[in-house]
Amino acid sequence: MAITSAIVLYAVIWFLTLFFVLPMRLVTQGDAGEVVPGTPPGAPAGAVMGRKLRLTTIAATAVWAVATAVILSGVIEIRDIDVMNRMPPAPEAGGTGG
């Protein structure tokens, strides 16, 4: 895996994790009973973004490490997920090499 692929994989996992973490322990202004004029009642009452971003980074790093280890180890290869059988057969190991 190239460094660019690793960075893109981390960014995708980080944002997916962020979208999972954002609604956790959400208290809306409607729930708190203090709706600021001009905002919807579903707006967050007290967004603790710093804590959520730290939690996202920690969780995403753990998920990224596992995904990277699986990719680099070769346990799962692209041919394993080719359900339509569109890829040509894998080259045989120890071939003549041309």
N, CA, C and O atoms as CSV, one atom per row, in Angstrom:
chain,resi,resn,atom,element,x,y,z
A,1,MET,N,N,0.845,-1.169,0.000
A,1,MET,CA,C,0.000,0.000,0.000
A,1,MET,C,C,0.891,1.233,0.000
A,1,MET,O,O,1.792,1.370,0.827
A,2,ALA,N,N,0.626,2.104,-0.924
A,2,ALA,CA,C,1.396,3.343,-1.016
A,2,ALA,C,C,0.966,4.298,0.098
A,2,ALA,O,O,-0.103,4.138,0.686
A,3,ILE,N,N,1.808,5.287,0.378
A,3,ILE,CA,C,1.511,6.238,1.450
A,3,ILE,C,C,0.258,7.030,1.123
A,3,ILE,O,O,-0.516,7.360,2.021
A,4,THR,N,N,0.046,7.340,-0.145
A,4,THR,CA,C,-1.161,8.072,-0.537
A,4,THR,C,C,-2.407,7.245,-0.251
A,4,THR,O,O,-3.408,7.775,0.231
A,5,SER,N,N,-2.353,5.958,-0.542
A,5,SER,CA,C,-3.485,5.076,-0.264
A,5,SER,C,C,-3.761,4.999,1.225
A,5,SER,O,O,-4.919,4.983,1.642
A,6,ALA,N,N,-2.716,4.952,2.025
A,6,ALA,CA,C,-2.888,4.884,3.479
A,6,ALA,C,C,-3.530,6.161,4.014
A,6,ALA,O,O,-4.377,6.109,4.905
A,7,ILE,N,N,-3.126,7.305,3.470
A,7,ILE,CA,C,-3.694,8.583,3.914
A,7,ILE,C,C,-5.158,8.695,3.503
A,7,ILE,O,O,-5.990,9.143,4.292
A,8,VAL,N,N,-5.478,8.294,2.283
A,8,VAL,CA,C,-6.865,8.348,1.819
A,8,VAL,C,C,-7.731,7.392,2.630
A,8,VAL,O,O,-8.852,7.736,3.006
A,9,LEU,N,N,-7.221,6.195,2.901
A,9,LEU,CA,C,-7.963,5.233,3.711
A,9,LEU,C,C,-8.225,5.798,5.105
A,9,LEU,O,O,-9.328,5.656,5.631
A,10,TYR,N,N,-7.222,6.438,5.707
A,10,TYR,CA,C,-7.402,7.031,7.028
A,10,TYR,C,C,-8.442,8.146,6.991
A,10,TYR,O,O,-9.276,8.244,7.892
A,11,ALA,N,N,-8.401,8.991,5.955
A,11,ALA,CA,C,-9.362,10.089,5.854
A,11,ALA,C,C,-10.788,9.567,5.718
A,11,ALA,O,O,-11.703,10.098,6.349
A,12,VAL,N,N,-10.986,8.548,4.912
A,12,VAL,CA,C,-12.319,7.977,4.737
A,12,VAL,C,C,-12.805,7.377,6.051
A,12,VAL,O,O,-13.942,7.611,6.458
A,13,ILE,N,N,-11.957,6.611,6.711
A,13,ILE,CA,C,-12.346,5.998,7.983
A,13,ILE,C,C,-12.600,7.069,9.037
A,13,ILE,O,O,-13.526,6.935,9.837
A,14,TRP,N,N,-11.793,8.132,9.054
A,14,TRP,CA,C,-11.962,9.191,10.045
A,14,TRP,C,C,-13.325,9.869,9.882
A,14,TRP,O,O,-14.042,10.066,10.863
A,15,PHE,N,N,-13.679,10.222,8.649
A,15,PHE,CA,C,-14.959,10.905,8.433
A,15,PHE,C,C,-16.141,9.980,8.698
A,15,PHE,O,O,-17.153,10.427,9.236
A,16,LEU,N,N,-16.040,8.713,8.336
A,16,LEU,CA,C,-17.117,7.776,8.654
A,16,LEU,C,C,-17.284,7.643,10.168
A,16,LEU,O,O,-18.403,7.580,10.676
A,17,THR,N,N,-16.166,7.603,10.874
A,17,THR,CA,C,-16.226,7.520,12.329
A,17,THR,C,C,-16.814,8.799,12.919
A,17,THR,O,O,-17.587,8.740,13.875
A,18,LEU,N,N,-16.455,9.954,12.357
A,18,LEU,CA,C,-17.009,11.224,12.827
A,18,LEU,C,C,-18.525,11.235,12.686
A,18,LEU,O,O,-19.227,11.661,13.603
A,19,PHE,N,N,-19.038,10.773,11.553
A,19,PHE,CA,C,-20.486,10.756,11.356
A,19,PHE,C,C,-21.162,9.772,12.303
A,19,PHE,O,O,-22.348,9.926,12.596
A,20,PHE,N,N,-20.448,8.781,12.782
A,20,PHE,CA,C,-20.985,7.860,13.776
A,20,PHE,C,C,-20.953,8.487,15.169
A,20,PHE,O,O,-21.872,8.277,15.960
A,21,VAL,N,N,-19.915,9.246,15.474
A,21,VAL,CA,C,-19.727,9.812,16.816
A,21,VAL,C,C,-20.574,11.066,17.042
A,21,VAL,O,O,-21.025,11.300,18.164
A,22,LEU,N,N,-20.798,11.867,16.019
A,22,LEU,CA,C,-21.503,13.147,16.194
A,22,LEU,C,C,-22.846,13.040,16.914
A,22,LEU,O,O,-23.096,13.841,17.815
A,23,PRO,N,N,-23.721,12.100,16.570
A,23,PRO,CA,C,-25.015,12.078,17.264
A,23,PRO,C,C,-24.985,11.444,18.662
A,23,PRO,O,O,-26.003,11.447,19.355
A,24,MET,N,N,-23.856,10.911,19.078
A,24,MET,CA,C,-23.780,10.289,20.402
A,24,MET,C,C,-23.916,11.343,21.502
A,24,MET,O,O,-23.278,12.394,21.447
A,25,ARG,N,N,-24.742,11.055,22.486
A,25,ARG,CA,C,-24.971,11.921,23.646
A,25,ARG,C,C,-25.373,13.338,23.227
A,25,ARG,O,O,-24.986,14.313,23.871
A,26,LEU,N,N,-26.139,13.443,22.162
A,26,LEU,CA,C,-26.570,14.734,21.658
A,26,LEU,C,C,-27.735,15.258,22.488
A,26,LEU,O,O,-28.728,14.557,22.683
A,27,VAL,N,N,-27.615,16.479,22.972
A,27,VAL,CA,C,-28.694,17.157,23.682
A,27,VAL,C,C,-29.099,18.341,22.814
A,27,VAL,O,O,-28.309,19.258,22.592
A,28,THR,N,N,-30.333,18.313,22.327
A,28,THR,CA,C,-30.800,19.392,21.470
A,28,THR,C,C,-31.308,20.554,22.308
A,28,THR,O,O,-31.550,20.414,23.507
A,29,GLN,N,N,-31.466,21.707,21.659
A,29,GLN,CA,C,-31.994,22.872,22.360
A,29,GLN,C,C,-33.428,22.623,22.808
A,29,GLN,O,O,-33.850,23.118,23.853
A,30,GLY,N,N,-34.177,21.857,22.018
A,30,GLY,CA,C,-35.544,21.502,22.406
A,30,GLY,C,C,-35.569,20.634,23.653
A,30,GLY,O,O,-36.434,20.806,24.512
A,31,ASP,N,N,-34.621,19.698,23.760
A,31,ASP,CA,C,-34.533,18.848,24.955
A,31,ASP,C,C,-34.145,19.665,26.181
A,31,ASP,O,O,-34.664,19.442,27.275
A,32,ALA,N,N,-33.230,20.613,25.994
A,32,ALA,CA,C,-32.762,21.426,27.106
A,32,ALA,C,C,-33.786,22.498,27.489
A,32,ALA,O,O,-33.717,23.047,28.588
A,33,GLY,N,N,-34.718,22.797,26.612
A,33,GLY,CA,C,-35.732,23.796,26.906
A,33,GLY,C,C,-35.272,25.230,26.721
A,33,GLY,O,O,-35.929,26.155,27.199
A,34,GLU,N,N,-34.160,25.430,26.040
A,34,GLU,CA,C,-33.623,26.770,25.820
A,34,GLU,C,C,-33.320,26.947,24.332
A,34,GLU,O,O,-32.169,26.842,23.909
A,35,VAL,N,N,-34.356,27.216,23.549
A,35,VAL,CA,C,-34.179,27.389,22.105
A,35,VAL,C,C,-33.767,28.829,21.828
A,35,VAL,O,O,-34.492,29.765,22.164
A,36,VAL,N,N,-32.609,28.999,21.219
A,36,VAL,CA,C,-32.116,30.321,20.846
A,36,VAL,C,C,-32.943,30.819,19.668
A,36,VAL,O,O,-33.137,30.081,18.702
A,37,PRO,N,N,-33.436,32.059,19.723
A,37,PRO,CA,C,-34.242,32.569,18.613
A,37,PRO,C,C,-33.472,32.516,17.293
A,37,PRO,O,O,-32.304,32.900,17.217
A,38,GLY,N,N,-34.156,32.033,16.261
A,38,GLY,CA,C,-33.548,31.926,14.940
A,38,GLY,C,C,-32.906,30.582,14.665
A,38,GLY,O,O,-32.396,30.355,13.568
A,39,THR,N,N,-32.923,29.681,15.648
A,39,THR,CA,C,-32.362,28.341,15.443
A,39,THR,C,C,-33.461,27.309,15.603
A,39,THR,O,O,-34.430,27.542,16.326
A,40,PRO,N,N,-33.323,26.164,14.934
A,40,PRO,CA,C,-34.339,25.126,15.089
A,40,PRO,C,C,-34.196,24.425,16.446
A,40,PRO,O,O,-33.108,24.405,17.021
A,41,PRO,N,N,-35.283,23.854,16.952
A,41,PRO,CA,C,-35.201,23.151,18.237
A,41,PRO,C,C,-34.281,21.937,18.202
A,41,PRO,O,O,-33.830,21.471,19.248
A,42,GLY,N,N,-34.000,21.422,17.004
A,42,GLY,CA,C,-33.123,20.254,16.888
A,42,GLY,C,C,-31.650,20.588,16.882
A,42,GLY,O,O,-30.815,19.689,16.782
A,43,ALA,N,N,-31.310,21.869,16.987
A,43,ALA,CA,C,-29.899,22.269,17.008
A,43,ALA,C,C,-29.262,21.849,18.334
A,43,ALA,O,O,-29.934,21.842,19.366
A,44,PRO,N,N,-27.977,21.499,18.314
A,44,PRO,CA,C,-27.317,21.082,19.555
A,44,PRO,C,C,-27.299,22.194,20.594
A,44,PRO,O,O,-27.091,23.363,20.268
A,45,ALA,N,N,-27.519,21.814,21.852
A,45,ALA,CA,C,-27.514,22.804,22.934
A,45,ALA,C,C,-26.087,23.153,23.322
A,45,ALA,O,O,-25.771,24.330,23.496
A,46,GLY,N,N,-25.245,22.187,23.457
A,46,GLY,CA,C,-23.862,22.442,23.833
A,46,GLY,C,C,-22.959,21.449,23.124
A,46,GLY,O,O,-22.700,20.358,23.632
A,47,ALA,N,N,-22.490,21.828,21.965
A,47,ALA,CA,C,-21.647,20.920,21.187
A,47,ALA,C,C,-20.263,20.841,21.825
A,47,ALA,O,O,-19.586,21.856,21.989
A,48,VAL,N,N,-19.862,19.659,22.174
A,48,VAL,CA,C,-18.525,19.437,22.737
A,48,VAL,C,C,-17.658,18.828,21.633
A,48,VAL,O,O,-17.287,17.656,21.683
A,49,MET,N,N,-17.350,19.655,20.643
A,49,MET,CA,C,-16.649,19.171,19.459
A,49,MET,C,C,-15.240,18.689,19.761
A,49,MET,O,O,-14.774,17.727,19.150
A,50,GLY,N,N,-14.558,19.338,20.690
A,50,GLY,CA,C,-13.197,18.905,21.006
A,50,GLY,C,C,-13.157,17.461,21.470
A,50,GLY,O,O,-12.327,16.676,21.010
A,51,ARG,N,N,-14.047,17.112,22.375
A,51,ARG,CA,C,-14.099,15.744,22.891
A,51,ARG,C,C,-14.499,14.765,21.792
A,51,ARG,O,O,-13.950,13.667,21.703
A,52,LYS,N,N,-15.454,15.165,20.958
A,52,LYS,CA,C,-15.905,14.283,19.880
A,52,LYS,C,C,-14.817,14.080,18.829
A,52,LYS,O,O,-14.679,12.985,18.284
A,53,LEU,N,N,-14.051,15.121,18.543
A,53,LEU,CA,C,-12.968,14.989,17.571
A,53,LEU,C,C,-11.845,14.105,18.107
A,53,LEU,O,O,-11.257,13.328,17.354
A,54,ARG,N,N,-11.544,14.217,19.397
A,54,ARG,CA,C,-10.526,13.333,19.992
A,54,ARG,C,C,-10.991,11.881,19.965
A,54,ARG,O,O,-10.218,10.987,19.621
A,55,LEU,N,N,-12.252,11.642,20.327
A,55,LEU,CA,C,-12.793,10.287,20.301
A,55,LEU,C,C,-12.789,9.738,18.875
A,55,LEU,O,O,-12.475,8.568,18.656
A,56,THR,N,N,-13.138,10.584,17.911
A,56,THR,CA,C,-13.117,10.171,16.511
A,56,THR,C,C,-11.711,9.779,16.072
A,56,THR,O,O,-11.526,8.762,15.403
A,57,THR,N,N,-10.732,10.578,16.445
A,57,THR,CA,C,-9.349,10.304,16.043
A,57,THR,C,C,-8.847,9.000,16.659
A,57,THR,O,O,-8.191,8.208,15.983
A,58,ILE,N,N,-9.149,8.777,17.921
A,58,ILE,CA,C,-8.702,7.544,18.586
A,58,ILE,C,C,-9.366,6.324,17.951
A,58,ILE,O,O,-8.692,5.347,17.626
A,59,ALA,N,N,-10.680,6.381,17.775
A,59,ALA,CA,C,-11.393,5.236,17.201
A,59,ALA,C,C,-10.985,4.997,15.742
A,59,ALA,O,O,-10.795,3.854,15.326
A,60,ALA,N,N,-10.852,6.075,14.975
A,60,ALA,CA,C,-10.479,5.928,13.566
A,60,ALA,C,C,-9.075,5.369,13.418
A,60,ALA,O,O,-8.816,4.580,12.510
A,61,THR,N,N,-8.167,5.768,14.300
A,61,THR,CA,C,-6.807,5.238,14.237
A,61,THR,C,C,-6.795,3.738,14.508
A,61,THR,O,O,-6.061,2.993,13.858
A,62,ALA,N,N,-7.604,3.294,15.465
A,62,ALA,CA,C,-7.675,1.859,15.766
A,62,ALA,C,C,-8.263,1.082,14.585
A,62,ALA,O,O,-7.737,0.036,14.204
A,63,VAL,N,N,-9.341,1.589,14.013
A,63,VAL,CA,C,-9.965,0.918,12.866
A,63,VAL,C,C,-9.022,0.923,11.670
A,63,VAL,O,O,-8.913,-0.074,10.955
A,64,TRP,N,N,-8.336,2.052,11.451
A,64,TRP,CA,C,-7.393,2.155,10.337
A,64,TRP,C,C,-6.233,1.171,10.512
A,64,TRP,O,O,-5.789,0.555,9.543
A,65,ALA,N,N,-5.749,1.026,11.732
A,65,ALA,CA,C,-4.638,0.095,11.978
A,65,ALA,C,C,-5.051,-1.341,11.655
A,65,ALA,O,O,-4.278,-2.091,11.059
A,66,VAL,N,N,-6.252,-1.719,12.043
A,66,VAL,CA,C,-6.732,-3.071,11.749
A,66,VAL,C,C,-6.913,-3.245,10.241
A,66,VAL,O,O,-6.493,-4.256,9.679
A,67,ALA,N,N,-7.538,-2.261,9.583
A,67,ALA,CA,C,-7.755,-2.354,8.134
A,67,ALA,C,C,-6.433,-2.408,7.386
A,67,ALA,O,O,-6.288,-3.182,6.440
A,68,THR,N,N,-5.469,-1.594,7.799
A,68,THR,CA,C,-4.156,-1.590,7.150
A,68,THR,C,C,-3.433,-2.910,7.363
A,68,THR,O,O,-2.794,-3.422,6.443
A,69,ALA,N,N,-3.527,-3.461,8.556
A,69,ALA,CA,C,-2.887,-4.752,8.831
A,69,ALA,C,C,-3.487,-5.854,7.964
A,69,ALA,O,O,-2.761,-6.705,7.447
A,70,VAL,N,N,-4.799,-5.841,7.804
A,70,VAL,CA,C,-5.455,-6.856,6.965
A,70,VAL,C,C,-5.026,-6.698,5.509
A,70,VAL,O,O,-4.750,-7.684,4.827
A,71,ILE,N,N,-4.972,-5.461,5.041
A,71,ILE,CA,C,-4.587,-5.219,3.650
A,71,ILE,C,C,-3.137,-5.630,3.406
A,71,ILE,O,O,-2.839,-6.309,2.424
A,72,LEU,N,N,-2.242,-5.223,4.291
A,72,LEU,CA,C,-0.824,-5.519,4.094
A,72,LEU,C,C,-0.482,-6.985,4.306
A,72,LEU,O,O,0.466,-7.490,3.705
A,73,SER,N,N,-1.243,-7.681,5.156
A,73,SER,CA,C,-0.949,-9.087,5.405
A,73,SER,C,C,-1.371,-9.968,4.235
A,73,SER,O,O,-0.836,-11.062,4.058
A,74,GLY,N,N,-2.316,-9.503,3.442
A,74,GLY,CA,C,-2.775,-10.305,2.316
A,74,GLY,C,C,-3.819,-11.332,2.697
A,74,GLY,O,O,-4.123,-12.221,1.902
A,75,VAL,N,N,-4.375,-11.232,3.895
A,75,VAL,CA,C,-5.416,-12.166,4.324
A,75,VAL,C,C,-6.620,-12.062,3.395
A,75,VAL,O,O,-7.198,-13.074,2.998
A,76,ILE,N,N,-6.993,-10.834,3.054
A,76,ILE,CA,C,-8.074,-10.597,2.108
A,76,ILE,C,C,-7.473,-9.881,0.899
A,76,ILE,O,O,-6.836,-8.837,1.034
A,77,GLU,N,N,-7.684,-10.453,-0.267
A,77,GLU,CA,C,-7.195,-9.847,-1.498
A,77,GLU,C,C,-8.378,-9.408,-2.344
A,77,GLU,O,O,-9.523,-9.767,-2.069
A,78,ILE,N,N,-8.089,-8.632,-3.369
A,78,ILE,CA,C,-9.155,-8.123,-4.230
A,78,ILE,C,C,-9.903,-9.266,-4.914
A,78,ILE,O,O,-11.100,-9.148,-5.176
A,79,ARG,N,N,-9.221,-10.360,-5.202
A,79,ARG,CA,C,-9.874,-11.508,-5.843
A,79,ARG,C,C,-10.870,-12.177,-4.901
A,79,ARG,O,O,-11.793,-12.848,-5.362
A,80,ASP,N,N,-10.703,-12.007,-3.597
A,80,ASP,CA,C,-11.634,-12.600,-2.639
A,80,ASP,C,C,-12.995,-11.913,-2.655
A,80,ASP,O,O,-14.000,-12.516,-2.277
A,81,ILE,N,N,-13.032,-10.663,-3.089
A,81,ILE,CA,C,-14.306,-9.947,-3.112
A,81,ILE,C,C,-14.840,-9.755,-4.527
A,81,ILE,O,O,-15.775,-8.981,-4.730
A,82,ASP,N,N,-14.271,-10.438,-5.495
A,82,ASP,CA,C,-14.738,-10.387,-6.885
A,82,ASP,C,C,-15.878,-11.392,-7.045
A,82,ASP,O,O,-15.666,-12.516,-7.502
A,83,VAL,N,N,-17.087,-10.977,-6.664
A,83,VAL,CA,C,-18.229,-11.891,-6.681
A,83,VAL,C,C,-18.763,-12.124,-8.089
A,83,VAL,O,O,-19.465,-13.108,-8.323
A,84,MET,N,N,-18.445,-11.242,-9.028
A,84,MET,CA,C,-18.925,-11.386,-10.399
A,84,MET,C,C,-17.938,-12.160,-11.271
A,84,MET,O,O,-18.212,-12.386,-12.449
A,85,ASN,N,N,-16.803,-12.570,-10.720
A,85,ASN,CA,C,-15.777,-13.325,-11.442
A,85,ASN,C,C,-15.342,-12.617,-12.725
A,85,ASN,O,O,-15.274,-13.234,-13.787
A,86,ARG,N,N,-15.054,-11.341,-12.624
A,86,ARG,CA,C,-14.637,-10.556,-13.779
A,86,ARG,C,C,-13.127,-10.441,-13.896
A,86,ARG,O,O,-12.621,-10.023,-14.938
A,87,MET,N,N,-12.408,-10.797,-12.865
A,87,MET,CA,C,-10.952,-10.699,-12.905
A,87,MET,C,C,-10.376,-11.942,-13.571
A,87,MET,O,O,-10.925,-13.034,-13.425
A,88,PRO,N,N,-9.278,-11.788,-14.298
A,88,PRO,CA,C,-8.651,-12.968,-14.893
A,88,PRO,C,C,-8.053,-13.843,-13.794
A,88,PRO,O,O,-7.839,-13.379,-12.673
A,89,PRO,N,N,-7.789,-15.086,-14.110
A,89,PRO,CA,C,-7.189,-15.966,-13.098
A,89,PRO,C,C,-5.864,-15.405,-12.592
A,89,PRO,O,O,-5.148,-14.715,-13.318
A,90,ALA,N,N,-5.555,-15.713,-11.343
A,90,ALA,CA,C,-4.306,-15.243,-10.753
A,90,ALA,C,C,-3.128,-15.949,-11.423
A,90,ALA,O,O,-3.220,-17.132,-11.751
A,91,PRO,N,N,-2.023,-15.232,-11.626
A,91,PRO,CA,C,-0.847,-15.897,-12.205
A,91,PRO,C,C,-0.321,-16.946,-11.240
A,91,PRO,O,O,-0.364,-16.774,-10.022
A,92,GLU,N,N,0.165,-18.010,-11.797
A,92,GLU,CA,C,0.670,-19.094,-10.952
A,92,GLU,C,C,1.988,-18.695,-10.327
A,92,GLU,O,O,2.808,-18.020,-10.950
A,93,ALA,N,N,2.185,-19.118,-9.089
A,93,ALA,CA,C,3.435,-18.835,-8.390
A,93,ALA,C,C,4.545,-19.677,-8.990
A,93,ALA,O,O,4.345,-20.851,-9.303
A,94,GLY,N,N,5.719,-19.073,-9.148
A,94,GLY,CA,C,6.870,-19.821,-9.655
A,94,GLY,C,C,6.818,-20.033,-11.153
A,94,GLY,O,O,7.431,-20.968,-11.669
A,95,GLY,N,N,6.095,-19.180,-11.859
A,95,GLY,CA,C,5.989,-19.304,-13.314
A,95,GLY,C,C,7.309,-18.941,-13.992
A,95,GLY,O,O,8.296,-18.603,-13.338
A,96,THR,N,N,7.296,-19.020,-15.303
A,96,THR,CA,C,8.543,-18.775,-16.048
A,96,THR,C,C,8.895,-17.304,-16.063
A,96,THR,O,O,10.074,-16.965,-16.163
A,97,GLY,N,N,7.924,-16.424,-15.967
A,97,GLY,CA,C,8.225,-15.006,-15.881
A,97,GLY,C,C,8.538,-14.356,-17.212
A,97,GLY,O,O,8.786,-13.150,-17.240
A,98,GLY,N,N,8.542,-15.066,-18.290
A,98,GLY,CA,C,8.605,-14.540,-19.640
A,98,GLY,C,C,9.924,-14.113,-20.074
A,98,GLY,O,O,10.083,-13.652,-21.204
